[in-house]
């Protein structure tokens, strides 16, 4: 199997499948976007060859989320959601909200910015899947290290990400 095929397989196992599971629970919207934003940021950085909220980055963000309408809204959207959520686990203003009943993203004239967490995560996954080679050009994803599993579990190996010890068995 090629290195990119392995990366894609890991991407699906570590992000695609867990996000799909989280999206089933309407109370998981915050967790869903907290996973989806870094994935999108990695992809956009690679695509734009630029740091977040710089013009090339915002242009690529607008390409991924044309619903933002313009570069000003793209800059606003990224500042509020990415910086607020990922640095403070909060929104920097009370007019930035999540709802499963809204379109993917809506920037209203009254200053409110709405985001539908599930539609956003689905879009992020689609954008990355459609251009995985761009996503994969960044720092290598962690490698899954096969570890012999107990025979009673019925599998030969359990993939995990870590420092060399299976999850839940550190120090053994």
N, C-alpha and C positions, 0 to 999 in steps of 0.2 A: 504494500500500500504506500502511495506517495506521502510525502510530508504534509502537503496541503490537504489531501484526503483525510489524514489523521487529524489535522487541525479542524477541519470541517466537522468531523465526527465528534471531536471533543466539544466544539462550539455547540452542537446540537444537544449533546448530553449535559453540558454544564449550564447552558443558557436557554436554548430552544425548549427543551422538555420542562425544565423547572418554571419558565415563564408561562408556558401553556397551563401548567398545574395551578400556578398562582392566579392566573386570570379567571379561573373557575370560581374563585372566592371574591365576591364584591368588596369585601373589607380589605383586600390586599392591594388596592390601587396604588398606595404610596410605595409599597415594596416593589411592585411591578415597574413603576417609573424609575425607582432608584437603581434597578438593574438595567433597564433599557437606556437610560441616559449615558452611562459610561460606554456602553456598546456603541451607541451612536457617535459619541465624541471620538472614540478611537477610529471609527470608520471615516468621519468627516475630517479629522486631522490628516489621515493618510490621503484622502481624496483631494483635499485642498492644499496639502503641504503647508499648513498654516495653523497657528494657535487659535483657540476659540475666540469668538467675537471680533476677529479681524475680518476685513472685507472678503477675502477668498473663502474663509470658513463660513461666513454668513451666506455667501452665494450658494455654497454647497448645501447648507442647511435649508435654504429656500427651495433648492432642487428636491431635497428629500421630503420637505413639508411645504408644498406650494400653497397650501391653505393659509399660510402666514401672510401671503399677499405681497409683501415687499421687504426690502432689506432692513428697514427700520424696525418692523415687527419681528423679524428674525433675530435681530440683536436684542430686543426687549425680551422676547421669549427665552432665548438662551440664558440671558443674565438672570432672570427671575427663577426659572425652573432649575437650571443646572447649578448655579452658584448657591441659590437659596437652599435647595434640597440637599445637594451633595456636601455642602460645607456646614450647614446649620440644621439639617433635617427639619426645615421649616421654610415657608415662603417669606420673602422679604417684605411683602405687602399683603394686606388682606384682600386685595382684588384679584388674586391669582388662585384659581380654584380647580378642583378635580371633580368630574362628574361622568358617570357611565351613560348619562342621558344626553350628552353633548356630542357634537362632531369631534373629529380627531383633535383639532385645535381651533379655537375661535378667539380672535382678538377683537373685542367690542369697542365701539366708539367711546363708551363711558369709562374706558380704561381697564375693564375687567378682561382677564385672560383665562380662558377655560381650556382644560386638557382632559381628554378621555383617555385614562390610563391604558385600557386594553387595546383600543384602536391605535394608540401611539406605539405600544410595544409590538403589535402586529406589523405596523409599518416599518419600525426599526428592523425587525427580524427579516422582513421581505427585502428591504434595501440591502442589507448585508448579504443575505442569501443570493440575491441577484448579481452581486459583485463581490463575492467572497475573496477573490484574490487581492482586492484593495484592502479589505479588513485584515487579511492575513499578512500583509507586508509590514505591519508594525512589530513591536517587540513580540517575540514568540509567546504564544499561549503556554501556560504551564503544561508539562507533559504528565500524562497519566502513567503511573508506575504500576505494572502488574504485581500483585501480591498474592501468594498462594492463599486460597480461601479454605475454611474448614470444609471437609467433605460433606458434612451434614447439610450445608447450604445448597448443594447441588450445582455449584459452579466451580470452574477451575481457577479463575482469577477474578479479583475485584479491582477495578481501576479506581484510583483515588489521586488527589492532588495533595502533596504534602512535602515534608522534609525527609522522607525516607521511612517513616513509621506509619502504619495503617491508622486511619481515623479511629479514635477511641482506644488506641493501644499505645499511646506515647510512652516512651521509656521502657518498653518491653523488648 
